[in-house]
Amino acid sequence: MPGIEIDLDKIFHNAKTLVTRLKAHGISVTGITKACCGSPQLAKVLLRAGVTSLGDSRIENIERLREAGINAAITLIRSPMISQVDRVVAAADISLNTEPDVIRALSDAAQKARKRHGIILMVELGDLREGVMPCDVEKTVQSLRKLPNITFLGLGANLACRNGVSPDNRNMAKLSVLADHIDATAGAFAAPMSVVSGGNSSNLNWVFAGGKMGRINNLRLGEAILLGCEPLHRQAITGLHTDAIRLITEVIESKTKPSKPWGTLAQTAFGTPLLPRDEGDIFQSILAIGQQDVDPDGLYPPMGIKILGASSDHLVLNTGDTKAPVGSEISFRPDYAALLRCMTSPYIDKAYIGKAIAPRIIPQPVSAFLG
Ligand SMILES: *Cc1c(COP(=O)(O)O)cnc(C)c1O
């Protein structure tokens, strides 16, 4: 206590449902484990549900998956640090890239390690996070195709992470047209690129609303699988569990207190708070969890309970009509930001529940991707 409880059966259901629905659109799923810090239990459930490969943003997490014996293809989904290329080549089969210098360093590292490393080149489509500008894609692909021990697998894009730019027919068609152009100019004997990875969970609304897939044949999904919602408007996805993950906390103080502070007011540790509305006396409880462990704005409390504020180690609640006694448990549904911070806090216990069965279907071996 406090603890995060992850129901692997519900996550299996979410992953399998999305894998099945996307398959009907010709799209494979890369299961993203970063929100659970590269948890091997999560990875095994995703593989069992039919994801064709795994992805994580941090090399430490990918190394954790390898140490747990997971031999599926794993993609590093954040551009590799040039200082880490040896670790990247050792643990990841594929990485998403945008910088020619980094790709050259990956090639050198792969030669040293006598391995091949797959590259998906990320294209900027307007969200202004990672990506090569569309006009530079052709020459970048041409140069990386010449590098030893590098396999060019295809193009990718990522939207809705920095500026909330939504995937739509226009930006996805841009990626498809680029893929066609790269293939057409690749020379008579080059096979068409195998992967066009259109984006993340924020692409699901576009897919399910009947978007034109064009060349898009892969999505990288984390949030939709874990939380059962789409990230553009945070609406539940029909047929998915939105309660697979719970944060369980303990009450350490429970008192009737005035709702309005008194004395001379200035800043707190976390800036200038909004002055609470005067509601007279309330049932106030304190939970043993704080900013260090969770994003307090990202917690959905149970009915009738309101979050009033948080400091480093305390979360203050108005428990409404009922007093929550000291020692009692209160659980919350976390949003993505809250989940990420909980999973990263060493003070939060992580409990996986459900039948976490090892994968029955081992996805394609890496050699199938890298040639
Ligand atoms: C985090 C991330 C994803 C997964 O995003 P979700 O919204 O959790 O599905 C996919 N691709 C990249 C590059 C990412 O950084």
The ligand as an SDF file (V2000), in Angstrom:
LIG
                    3D

 15 15  0  0  0  0  0  0  0  0999 V2000
    4.1910    6.0960  -26.5760 C   0  0  0  0  0  0  0  0  0  0  0  0
    4.3050    5.8680  -28.0080 C   0  0  0  0  0  0  0  0  0  0  0  0
    3.3970    5.0140  -28.6420 C   0  0  0  0  0  0  0  0  0  0  0  0
    2.2140    4.4050  -27.9370 C   0  0  0  0  0  0  0  0  0  0  0  0
    1.2860    5.4210  -27.6440 O   0  0  0  0  0  0  0  0  0  0  0  0
   -0.1400    5.1010  -26.9900 P   0  0  0  0  0  0  0  0  0  0  0  0
   -0.8760    6.3760  -27.0770 O   0  0  0  0  0  0  0  0  0  0  0  0
    0.1370    4.6660  -25.5970 O   0  0  0  0  0  0  0  0  0  0  0  0
   -0.7590    4.0400  -27.8010 O   0  0  0  0  0  0  0  0  0  0  0  0
    3.6010    4.7580  -29.9910 C   0  0  0  0  0  0  0  0  0  0  0  0
    4.6260    5.3030  -30.6700 N   0  0  0  0  0  0  0  0  0  0  0  0
    5.5100    6.1310  -30.0960 C   0  0  0  0  0  0  0  0  0  0  0  0
    6.6120    6.6920  -30.9180 C   0  0  0  0  0  0  0  0  0  0  0  0
    5.3730    6.4420  -28.7570 C   0  0  0  0  0  0  0  0  0  0  0  0
    6.2550    7.2770  -28.1950 O   0  0  0  0  0  0  0  0  0  0  0  0
  1  2  1  0
  2  3  1  0
  2 14  2  0
  3  4  1  0
  3 10  2  0
  4  5  1  0
  5  6  1  0
  6  7  2  0
  6  8  1  0
  6  9  1  0
 10 11  1  0
 11 12  2  0
 12 13  1  0
 12 14  1  0
 14 15  1  0
M  END
$$$$
